[in-house]
Amino acid sequence: MSQLLVVGVAVMDFVFYVDEFPYGGMKHRARDAAVVGGGCAANAAVAIARLDGTALLSTRLGHDRIGRMIHDDLAAEAVDLSLSDTSGAKSSYSSILIDGDGERQIMNYRGDGLIQSPEHLADAPEVSAVLADTRWSEGALAAMELAQTRGVPGILDIEAPAEVHAFGPASHLAFSEQGLSHFYPDVTPARAIARVVQDYGGWVCVTMGDAGVAWCSAEVSGHVPAYAVEVVDTLGAGDVWHGAFALRL
């Protein structure tokens, strides 16, 4: 069974299902609601665990009620939290609206007093690959350097804003469409990822929702279409993709 190290953000999501996104300073009513675990790295770790991989998650939590909820939710999914920190002041959480078409609107609070130093990553056991999101800049860089040092794939899940320092050590750069346009505006996704390869090397892709995934390396490029499905909820879809990709890689 492959063991993967996942580094980045874990949150609690307060999700409200609405027919359409509201506007204005009025009261609105949801037709359904749920409280679920979320966050790029956490969602990817759960995906890895559900796909029969072993997920070792390094994240930053607060010593508060939200932090305990996040921790217990991930532990119930068989995610190893031994490299996570729970000494922060306030954990991260989000309010999320999902409309009748399955699209989502997210308002996130990043937390407060969370550790910055990722020194504890040096204690990570042997892993087959390392996946990191860019919500924790210092952690992402340390994670990619760890992967490079150990000679295993280092996959960086890139959303805007993001520091470019971690791009170099990563073997695989996986952009969201929004993240890619932040760095390479007014360029088609295919041209943009070709420029990323030129600027940073490695293997690069961009996830584009129902338009699938475009990818590029120094030698070849291609496109993988999205599966045709009935869309119920797009929340966490990209995170699950990153977890599955890292495990398969």
URNOR-V165570 format. One record per pair of residues at least 4 apart in sequence whose C-alpha atoms are under 7 Angstrom apart, sorted by sequence separation. I is the first residue (numbers start at 1). J is the second residue. D is the distance in Angstrom with one decimal. If there is no record, write none. Layout:
BEGIN
{{I;J;D} {I;J;D}}
END
This chain:
BEGIN
{{38;42;6.0} {39;43;5.8} {40;44;6.3} {41;45;6.1} {42;46;6.2} {43;47;6.2} {44;48;6.2} {45;49;6.3} {46;50;6.1} {47;51;6.1} {48;52;6.5} {49;53;4.9} {63;67;6.0} {64;68;6.4} {65;69;6.3} {66;70;6.2} {67;71;6.1} {68;72;6.0} {69;73;6.0} {70;74;6.2} {71;75;6.1} {72;76;6.1} {73;77;6.7} {74;78;6.7} {75;79;5.4} {98;102;5.8} {99;103;5.7} {136;140;6.1} {137;141;6.3} {138;142;6.2} {139;143;5.9} {140;144;6.2} {141;145;6.2} {142;146;6.0} {143;147;6.3} {144;148;6.2} {145;149;6.1} {146;150;6.1} {147;151;5.9} {148;152;6.4} {158;162;6.8} {166;170;6.6} {175;179;5.8} {176;180;6.1} {177;181;6.3} {178;182;6.3} {179;183;6.9} {180;184;6.0} {181;185;4.6} {187;191;6.3} {188;192;6.0} {189;193;6.2} {190;194;6.4} {191;195;6.3} {192;196;6.4} {193;197;6.3} {194;198;6.3} {195;199;6.0} {196;200;5.7} {197;201;4.3} {208;212;5.3} {216;220;6.0} {217;221;6.1} {236;240;6.2} {237;241;6.3} {238;242;6.3} {239;243;6.3} {240;244;6.2} {241;245;6.0} {242;246;6.1} {243;247;6.2} {244;248;6.1} {245;249;6.0} {38;43;5.6} {48;53;5.1} {49;54;5.6} {62;67;5.2} {74;79;5.6} {75;80;6.9} {98;103;5.6} {99;104;6.5} {147;152;5.2} {175;180;5.6} {187;192;5.8} {196;201;7.0} {197;202;6.1} {207;212;6.2} {208;213;5.9} {216;221;4.1} {48;54;6.7} {49;55;5.7} {61;67;5.3} {98;104;4.4} {134;140;5.9} {147;153;6.1} {148;154;6.9} {197;203;6.8} {207;213;4.6} {215;221;5.5} {216;222;6.4} {48;55;6.0} {97;104;5.6} {98;105;6.5} {133;140;6.3} {147;154;5.2} {197;204;6.5} {206;213;5.7} {207;214;6.9} {215;222;5.4} {96;104;6.7} {97;105;5.1} {132;140;5.4} {184;192;6.0} {205;213;6.7} {206;214;5.5} {214;222;5.9} {215;223;6.1} {96;105;5.6} {97;106;6.6} {205;214;5.5} {206;215;6.5} {214;223;4.3} {45;55;5.3} {96;106;4.6} {144;154;5.4} {205;215;4.0} {213;223;5.7} {214;224;6.4} {95;106;6.1} {96;107;6.3} {132;143;6.6} {193;204;6.1} {204;215;5.6} {205;216;6.2} {213;224;5.2} {18;30;5.1} {45;57;6.6} {94;106;6.7} {95;107;5.2} {193;205;6.5} {204;216;5.3} {212;224;5.7} {213;225;6.4} {17;30;5.5} {18;31;5.8} {94;107;5.5} {95;108;6.5} {130;143;6.7} {203;216;6.0} {204;217;6.3} {212;225;4.3} {16;30;5.8} {17;31;5.8} {94;108;4.3} {156;170;6.4} {203;217;4.7} {211;225;6.3} {212;226;4.1} {17;32;5.1} {93;108;6.0} {94;109;6.1} {155;170;6.1} {202;217;6.3} {211;226;6.1} {16;32;6.1} {17;33;5.9} {93;109;5.5} {154;170;4.9} {155;171;6.3} {156;172;6.3} {157;173;6.7} {158;174;6.0} {159;175;6.4} {210;226;5.5} {16;33;4.5} {92;109;5.5} {93;110;7.0} {130;147;5.9} {154;171;5.2} {155;172;4.7} {156;173;5.1} {157;174;5.1} {158;175;4.7} {159;176;5.8} {15;33;5.4} {16;34;6.7} {92;110;4.7} {129;147;6.9} {153;171;5.8} {154;172;6.1} {155;173;6.0} {156;174;5.9} {157;175;6.1} {158;176;6.3} {160;178;6.9} {15;34;5.1} {92;111;4.3} {159;178;6.8} {160;179;4.5} {14;34;6.2} {15;35;6.1} {91;111;4.7} {118;138;6.6} {159;179;4.2} {197;217;6.3} {14;35;4.7} {90;111;5.0} {91;112;6.8} {117;138;6.7} {118;139;5.3} {148;169;6.1} {158;179;6.1} {197;218;6.5} {13;35;5.7} {14;36;6.7} {57;79;6.8} {90;112;4.9} {116;138;6.6} {144;166;6.4} {160;182;6.2} {194;216;6.2} {13;36;5.2} {56;79;6.2} {57;80;6.0} {58;81;6.6} {63;86;5.5} {89;112;5.6} {90;113;6.6} {129;152;5.2} {130;153;6.3} {131;154;6.0} {132;155;6.5} {133;156;5.9} {134;157;6.5} {193;216;6.4} {12;36;6.0} {13;37;5.7} {55;79;5.4} {56;80;4.7} {57;81;5.4} {60;84;6.0} {61;85;6.0} {62;86;5.2} {63;87;5.3} {67;91;5.4} {88;112;6.7} {89;113;4.9} {118;142;6.6} {128;152;6.1} {129;153;4.9} {130;154;4.9} {131;155;4.7} {132;156;5.1} {133;157;4.6} {134;158;5.7} {141;165;6.7} {145;169;5.6} {190;214;6.6} {12;37;4.6} {13;38;5.7} {55;80;6.1} {56;81;6.3} {58;83;4.9} {59;84;4.8} {60;85;5.0} {61;86;4.5} {62;87;5.6} {63;88;5.6} {66;91;6.0} {88;113;4.9} {89;114;6.6} {129;154;6.1} {130;155;6.2} {131;156;5.9} {132;157;6.0} {133;158;6.2} {134;159;6.5} {141;166;4.4} {144;169;5.4} {11;37;6.1} {12;38;5.5} {57;83;6.5} {58;84;4.4} {59;85;6.4} {60;86;6.2} {61;87;6.7} {62;88;3.8} {63;89;5.9} {64;90;6.3} {88;114;4.3} {137;163;6.5} {140;166;6.3} {144;170;5.2} {11;38;5.0} {57;84;6.6} {61;88;5.8} {62;89;4.9} {63;90;6.8} {64;91;6.9} {88;115;6.6} {10;38;5.9} {11;39;5.1} {62;90;4.4} {134;162;5.7} {10;39;4.4} {49;78;6.6} {62;91;4.3} {177;206;5.9} {9;39;5.3} {10;40;6.9} {49;79;6.6} {61;91;5.0} {172;202;6.0} {173;203;6.3} {174;204;5.8} {175;205;6.1} {176;206;5.5} {177;207;6.0} {9;40;5.9} {10;41;6.3} {46;77;6.3} {171;202;5.3} {172;203;4.9} {173;204;4.7} {174;205;4.9} {175;206;4.6} {176;207;5.2} {177;208;5.6} {9;41;5.3} {10;42;4.9} {168;200;6.0} {171;203;6.4} {172;204;5.8} {173;205;6.4} {174;206;5.7} {175;207;6.4} {176;208;6.8} {8;41;4.9} {9;42;6.5} {37;70;6.1} {46;79;6.6} {167;200;6.8} {7;41;6.0} {45;79;6.6} {6;41;6.1} {37;73;6.4} {83;120;7.0} {6;45;6.4} {6;55;6.9} {10;59;6.3} {3;53;6.1} {4;54;6.2} {5;55;6.2} {6;56;6.0} {7;57;5.9} {8;58;6.6} {9;59;5.7} {2;53;5.4} {3;54;4.4} {4;55;5.3} {5;56;4.8} {6;57;4.8} {7;58;4.8} {8;59;5.3} {9;60;6.9} {1;53;5.8} {2;54;6.0} {3;55;6.0} {4;56;6.0} {5;57;6.0} {6;58;6.2} {7;59;6.0} {62;114;6.7} {1;54;6.8} {61;114;6.7} {12;66;6.9} {60;114;6.1} {60;115;6.7} {12;70;6.0} {11;70;6.4} {21;99;6.1} {18;97;6.8} {20;99;4.8} {12;92;6.9} {13;93;5.8} {14;94;6.1} {15;95;6.1} {16;96;6.1} {17;97;5.9} {18;98;6.0} {19;99;5.0} {20;100;6.2} {11;92;5.0} {12;93;4.7} {13;94;4.9} {14;95;4.9} {15;96;4.7} {16;97;4.9} {17;98;4.9} {18;99;4.9} {19;100;4.6} {11;93;4.8} {12;94;6.3} {13;95;6.1} {14;96;6.0} {15;97;6.0} {16;98;6.3} {17;99;6.0} {18;100;6.4} {13;96;6.7} {41;132;6.6} {155;246;6.9} {41;133;6.2} {40;133;6.5} {131;246;6.8} {129;246;6.9} {5;127;6.4} {4;127;5.2} {3;127;5.1} {4;128;5.7} {5;129;6.5} {6;130;5.9} {7;131;6.3} {8;132;5.7} {3;128;5.8} {4;129;5.2} {5;130;4.8} {6;131;4.8} {7;132;4.5} {8;133;5.2} {2;128;6.1} {4;130;5.8} {5;131;6.3} {6;132;5.6} {7;133;6.6} {9;135;6.2} {8;135;6.2} {9;136;6.9} {8;136;5.6} {102;231;5.9} {102;232;5.0} {103;233;6.6} {104;234;6.7} {8;139;6.8} {102;233;4.3} {103;234;5.9} {104;235;6.4} {7;139;6.6} {102;234;5.8} {7;140;6.7} {7;143;6.8} {43;236;6.5} {47;240;5.5} {53;247;6.9} {44;239;5.0} {48;243;5.5} {43;239;5.7} {44;240;5.0} {47;243;5.7} {48;244;6.1} {43;240;6.1} {47;244;6.5} {44;242;6.2} {45;243;6.3} {40;239;5.2} {44;243;4.2} {48;247;6.4}}
END
